[in-house]
Amino acid sequence: MQACPLCTEDNNAIAFRDQLLRVVLIDDPDLPGFVRVIVNAHVREMTDLDPASRTRVMEAVLAVEQVQREVFAPHKINLASLGNAVPHVHWHVVPRFTDDAFYPQSIWSQRQRETPANVLAARRARVPEFQKRLVEAFARLQ
């Protein structure tokens, strides 16, 4: 049996962590601002969590979405909790732009285009501010 990759730390930056979950900035060059909200315990489904924990996870997902909207002003936010490949509760929170590499398809689809380098550079330049604002948002949620 393979070890669950979400049960261990990875090389991505952690913007927030508490006993229930962690908020991880994914270093994806095509998708600046991509975040995963990962439940620390190995659970397969949201309904495996008690009601208070479910609420807390969704509060975290929505807090990330709000900060993404404020910092990146995306066309759309994608929220996904699939877990088919990794059956461990986690949410992908992804700011989407009409010129991103995959739009309008999912981020796991075939590339549709190359985003202009200057546009990606401008979005990447917002990541430090995004991370700072995430930390502030989660401090307010405590």
N, C-alpha and C positions, 0 to 999 in steps of 0.2 A: 504494500500500500504506500502510495506517495505521500509525502508530507504536504500539508496545505501551505501554499505560498503566502496566504494572507494571515496565517498564524505567526509568521515570523516577520521581523522588520525587513524593510527593503532599503534601497539607496535613495528613495525620494524624501523630500523635506517634509517633516511633520509640522503642520501649522498649529495643531492643537491635539491634546491627548488628555483623557481622563480614564476612570476605571472602566467605563462602558465602551468608548470608541476613540478612534483617532481620525483626524482630518489630514489627508496626505496630498501634497501638491505633486502632480504627475509631470515629470520632465519630458513632455512630448513636444518636439520642435514644431509640429504642425498645429498644435492645439494649446497655445498658451492659456493658462488659467484652468486647465483640466484638473479636477480634484476627485479623489475617492474618499468617501466617508465609510470607514471600515469598523465593524463591531469587533472588539478585541477577542471575545470568546468565540470559539468555533461553533457557530450555529448555522444551520442550513436555510432557515426560513424566518421571515419577520415574525410569524406567529409562534416561533420557538421562544421569542422574547416575552417577558411580562409586559403588561400594558404600559407601565411607566417608562420602561426602556424603549418600547416602540415609539412612544411620543418623543422621547429624548432624541432618538435617531432621526426622526422626521424634522424635529426642530433644528438639528445640526444641518441636515440637507438643505432646508429652506434658508438657514442663515448663510450658507455658502452661496446659494443661488442669489440671494439679495446682494451680497458683496460683489459677486461677478457682474450683476447688472449695473451696479454703481460704478465699478472700476472700468469694465470693458465695454459697456453699452452694446452687448451683442444683439443680433437679430432675433435669436431664440436661445433658450437654455434647454438642453436635453438632460433628463433624469432617467437613469436606467439602473435596474437591479435585476440582473439576469441570473448569474450564478450557475449557468450550465457548465461552463468549463471549470470554474472554481466554486463549488457549492459551499460558500461561506458568505454570510450576509454582508454585502457592501453595495454602496450606491456610487454610480458614476455621475458626476455633475459637470456638464460640459458646456461652456459658452460656444455658441455656433454663429457663424457669419456666412452670408451668402457667397463669399469668396473663399471660404475655407476649403481645404483639399478634398473634403468628402461631401460637402453640402450639395444636394438636400438629403443624401443617403446617411446611414448611420456611420459613426466613426470607424466601424469595423469593416466597412464596405470598400470596394475598389475606389482608388483615387479618381476624382472627377476633373481635377485641375491642379496646377501649381499656384499657390498664393504668391503674389508679388513679394519679393524679399523685403522691400521697404515696409510693406504693410505688416508682415510677420515681425519684423524688428521693432516696429512701434508697439505692437501688442506685447511682445516679450519685455519691452522696457517698462510695461505697467505691472509686471509680475511682482517686483519687490513691494510696490504700494499695495497690491492685492494681498500679499502675504501679511503685511502690517495690519491692514484693515480686517483680515480674518482673525488675527490674534485679538484685536480690539473687540470684534463682534462676539467672540467666544468668551472673553472676559466679562462682557455684559450679561451673557447667558448663565453664568455661574451663580 
